[in-house]
C-alpha cells in the first residue's frame, strides 16, 4: 500500500522548509512505523537534492536505498537488520535535514520597482528595500522584481497581492500575475494559488490568479508540479504546457500558445528635462532644455526669463510650450511620467485679492488635444488637483473630470509626479519625485493619445515658479 497522502505532504513540506515542529514529529513517527513511507522519503529527498545539485548521498545511505529498492520476497526472511539500518539511516538523515532547515533564517527578499510603479509592503510605500516573512506586498501599478534568494527572481505585474510565508520561502499569491525564473541550485519553495500548491523543479513559469479564485500556470522551461489536493488531483507540467481552472472547477491541461507575463522591468526613457540652470535673465523663448526641443512662447505680456534654477511666471499671463518626441512603438503599452518641483513665486502679495488666478501644467497630444493636467485656482486656495481634460474637448458639452482638491499649494515648495497611463485608463498625482510617493489624486483617462508636449499656463494673477520639470516614458513590450 502506498504511503498515505498526509505523510507525503509532510515530506514535501520538509523539503520546502515549511514544516513545523509538530508536523516534524508526525513525520518522524511515520518513518519509524511505515517502511513504504521511508522508501518514499528516500526517493523524494534524493530527487530534490539531485535537482538542487548541492547534496551528495553518503555511501552507506545509498547502499541502504538500493537495498530497499531491490528487496524481494526471497530476501525478506533475512533482512530484518537491513530494515533496522534503513530506519536508523532515515532518522539520521531526517535529523540532519531538520538541522539544515531550522538552524538559520533565510535572507529577506529584495524588491525594486519600475519607474512608474506604485507598491506597498504592509501598507507602506517604499522606493526599494526588503520584503520580510509574513509581510504583504501589494503592487498597484507598474512592475516589481523581487529577488527571493540568489537563485530565484519573481517579476510581479500590477495589480497583484502576495504574502511572503512565515518560513521566508513560500508565497501566497492572492491575485495578480507573477513570472518566476528559478536557477539550478535554488532552495525549494511553493506558491499557494487558488487553493493549489505549485512547486518548481528548476524552471521558468508564470502563475496568474484572478479575482474569485481562477488560476493559470504556464511553464516555459523545466517542470512544475501543480497539486490541487486529493479531490482535484496532481500534475507535473513540462515546458510548453499549462494548467488552468475556474474557481473550484476541473483542471484543464493545454499547450502554452502565448503568455501575458512580464519577465523583466520595462524600459524607460527621459524625453524632456530642464533644470533652468542657465545664467539669470536668460530668455525662455527658443531656449534649448537639457533634453527635448526648444521652448516655444505662445503668449507673454513681458519677457519670460529663466536662470539660476528657476522659471517664474510672475508678472503677466503666459502660455509656454515644451515639445518632446517620444518613441512610439506599435502594440506597446507606454506610461508617461511628468515630474516637477515648485517654489514660491516672486509675486506673492497679490494672491489674496486676485481670486481669478489659475496655474496649470498640462500634457498635450500632437493634434493639440489637451490630455490631462494638474491645475490650481486662487479661488480654491491655489491647491492642486488633476483633470481629465480630453473629455471637455470632445465638443459634446462634456466637462473635464476633476479629482478632489489636494492639500498642496502651487505657491509653496513641493515635488510632484503626474502619471498618465492611457492603456490603464487613469491619471494619478503623487506627492514626491516618483510614483512610489504617496498618491494624492486620481482621475480616469478618457483618451489613449500619446503626449508630445507639455504646456505651462497661468492667468489673472496666478503665478507659478518651477525649479525643474521632466517627462519620462516607460515602455512595456
Secondary structure, DSSP 8 states (H G I E B T S, - for coil): ----HHHHHHHHHHHHT---HHHHHHHHHHHHH-HHHHHHHHHHHHHHHHHHT-----HHHHHHHHHHHH--HHHHTT-HHHHHHHHHHHHHHHHHHHHHHHSS----EEEEE-TT-EEEETTEE-SEEEE-TT-EEEEEESEEEEEEETTEEEEEEEEEEEEE-TTSS-EEEEEEEEEEEE-TT----EEEETTEEEEEEEEEEEEEE-TTS-EEEEEEEEEEEEE-HHHH-EEEEETTEEEEE-TTS--EEEE--------S--EEEEEEEE---S-TTEE-TT---SBSS--EEEEESS--EE-SS-EE-TTS-EEEEEE------TT-EEEEEEEEEEE--S--TTTTT-TT-EEEEEEEETTS-EEEEEEEEGGGTTBEEEEEGGGGGSSSS---EE----S-BTTS-EEEEEEEETTTTEEEEESSSSTTS-EEEEEE------EEEEEEEEETT---EEEEEEEEEEEE-
